[in-house]
Amino acid sequence: MGYTSLSPEELIRKCAETPDNALWEEFISRFHALISSIVYRVVRGVSPVEAHEVDDLVQDIYMKFCADDRRLLRRFTARDSRSTFAFIKVVAANAARDYLRSRLAIRRWSPATTPADQIDPPAPDADVERQVLLAEVGRILDTVAPGEKHAADRAVFWLYFRQGLTARAISELPSVSLSESGVESIIHRLVVAVRTEIGLGRRKSDGNRAANSFLE
């Protein structure tokens, strides 16, 4: 069956309902140029990008549309063609920004450029209260995971809590030679150690209470 006569919103709706290969071929044919252009514009605006990187990221975006039994498509209600194209653009742009975020984390973690603990240095206009909180957590983390021996573990901790990367995303970084479960194990161990250190304090200071809540 051919699907070229479907409107964009009808195509999205049918793709959400069934994994029909012909439907997905039409989806790719219809939206490939749009997705590629959005990815290229977002990434190029921040960092130099190779053609193969754009291609790989576009393929990842297709996988996002298919993931969890096509959850993204099933949750989207297409009102008209304009809303459909806007939806595709948002998904593509968000994926490109996530890619840049991971790429920035890799660069900041490179031993040749900066220490692992400096993944997310405070911005000049950063919220003062948050910086105090980060400093308190960092002080405790340095106590429970000190020195160069634990530098990689501390970097994983900050990638998770500062950069907001998931354990899976961290495990997929070229600089990280760990499985997803390995990353989760490090995060869990350090969270327990930091909370234990907080609990060993003679009194629950405001700083310690805030540090504890940061790990929720």
C-alpha positions in Angstrom: 0.0 0.0 0.0 1.3 3.5 -0.9 1.2 6.3 1.7 2.4 9.2 -0.4 -1.1 10.7 -0.4 -1.3 10.9 3.4 -1.2 14.3 5.0 1.7 14.8 7.5 -0.7 14.5 10.5 -2.2 11.4 9.0 1.2 9.9 8.5 2.2 10.6 12.1 -1.0 9.1 13.3 -0.6 5.9 11.3 3.1 5.5 12.3 2.0 5.7 15.9 -0.5 2.9 15.4 1.7 0.4 13.5 5.3 -0.5 12.8 4.6 -1.0 9.1 7.9 -0.8 7.2 6.3 1.0 4.2 4.9 3.7 6.6 8.3 4.3 8.1 9.9 4.5 4.7 7.4 7.2 3.9 8.1 8.9 7.3 11.8 9.0 6.5 11.3 10.2 2.9 8.9 12.9 4.2 10.9 14.3 7.1 14.6 13.4 6.5 15.5 16.7 5.0 13.8 18.6 7.8 15.4 16.6 10.6 18.8 16.8 9.0 18.6 20.6 8.6 17.5 21.2 12.1 20.3 19.0 13.5 22.9 20.7 11.4 21.8 24.2 12.3 21.7 23.5 16.1 25.0 21.7 16.3 26.9 23.9 13.8 25.8 27.0 15.8 27.8 25.7 18.8 30.5 23.5 17.6 32.1 22.4 14.3 30.4 19.2 13.0 31.3 16.5 10.5 28.7 15.1 8.0 28.9 11.7 9.6 28.0 13.1 13.0 24.9 14.6 11.6 24.0 11.3 9.9 24.5 9.4 13.1 22.4 11.8 15.1 19.6 11.7 12.6 19.6 7.9 12.9 19.4 8.3 16.7 16.4 10.6 16.2 14.6 7.9 14.1 15.3 5.5 17.0 13.7 7.9 19.4 10.5 8.0 17.4 10.5 4.2 17.4 11.5 3.7 21.1 9.1 2.4 23.7 6.6 1.2 21.2 6.6 4.6 19.4 5.7 6.4 22.6 6.6 9.9 21.3 4.3 9.5 18.3 1.5 8.0 20.4 1.6 10.8 22.9 1.5 13.5 20.2 -1.8 14.8 18.9 -1.5 16.2 15.4 -3.9 19.0 14.8 -2.7 20.0 11.4 0.4 20.0 9.2 1.9 23.0 11.0 1.7 21.4 14.4 3.2 18.1 12.9 6.2 19.9 11.4 6.7 21.8 14.7 6.7 18.5 16.6 9.3 17.0 14.3 11.5 20.1 14.7 11.2 20.1 18.5 12.2 16.5 18.7 15.2 17.0 16.4 16.3 20.2 18.1 16.2 18.6 21.6 18.1 15.6 20.4 20.8 17.9 18.9 21.0 19.8 22.2 21.4 16.6 24.2 24.2 15.6 21.8 26.0 18.9 22.4 25.6 18.5 26.1 27.2 15.1 26.0 29.9 16.4 23.7 30.7 19.3 26.1 30.9 16.9 29.0 33.4 14.7 27.1 35.6 17.8 26.3 35.5 19.1 29.8 36.4 15.7 31.2 39.5 15.3 28.9 42.6 15.0 31.2 44.5 17.0 28.6 42.3 20.0 29.1 41.1 20.3 32.6 40.8 18.3 35.8 37.9 15.9 36.1 36.3 17.8 39.0 36.0 20.9 36.9 33.3 19.5 34.6 30.9 22.3 35.3 32.7 25.4 36.6 30.4 28.1 38.1 29.3 30.7 35.7 29.9 34.4 36.7 26.1 35.0 37.0 25.3 31.6 38.5 22.8 31.4 41.4 24.8 32.0 44.6 22.8 29.6 46.7 23.3 26.8 44.2 27.0 27.4 44.1 27.2 27.2 47.9 25.3 23.9 47.7 27.6 22.5 45.1 30.6 23.5 47.1 29.3 21.8 50.2 28.5 18.6 48.2 32.0 18.8 46.6 33.7 19.2 49.9 32.0 16.1 51.3 32.6 14.2 48.0 36.4 15.0 48.3 36.3 13.5 51.8 34.7 10.2 50.8 36.4 9.8 47.4 39.7 11.7 47.7 42.6 12.1 45.4 43.5 11.1 41.9 42.6 7.5 42.5 38.9 8.5 42.7 39.0 11.3 40.1 37.0 9.2 37.5 34.4 8.3 40.1 33.9 11.9 41.1 33.6 12.9 37.4 30.8 10.3 36.9 29.1 11.7 40.0 29.2 15.3 38.6 28.1 14.2 35.1 25.0 12.8 36.7 24.2 15.5 39.3 25.5 18.7 37.5 25.2 17.9 33.8 22.0 15.9 34.3 23.1 13.0 32.1 21.5 9.6 32.7 23.6 6.6 33.7 23.1 5.2 30.2 24.3 8.4 28.6 27.4 8.5 30.8 28.2 4.9 29.9 28.1 5.7 26.2 30.6 8.6 26.5 33.9 7.6 24.8 35.8 8.7 27.9 33.9 6.3 30.2 34.9 2.7 30.1 31.9 1.5 32.1 28.6 -0.3 31.5 25.4 1.4 32.5 25.2 -0.8 35.6 28.8 0.2 36.4 27.9 3.9 36.3 24.8 3.3 38.5 27.0 1.4 41.0 29.4 4.3 41.3 26.7 6.8 41.7 24.9 4.7 44.3 28.1 4.1 46.2 29.1 7.8 46.3 25.5 8.9 47.2 25.5 6.5 50.2 29.0 7.6 51.2 28.1 11.3 51.1 24.9 10.8 53.0 26.8 8.7 55.6 29.3 11.5 56.0 26.5 14.0 56.5 24.9 11.7 59.1 28.2 11.4 61.0 28.3 15.2 61.6 27.7 16.2 65.1 24.8 18.5 64.1 22.7 18.8 61.0 23.8 22.2 59.6 21.7 24.0 57.0 24.4 23.3 54.5 24.3 19.5 55.2 20.6 19.4 55.0 20.7 21.2 51.7 23.5 18.8 50.5 21.4 15.8 51.5 18.3 17.1 49.6 20.5 17.7 46.5 21.1 13.9 46.3 17.3 13.1 46.3 
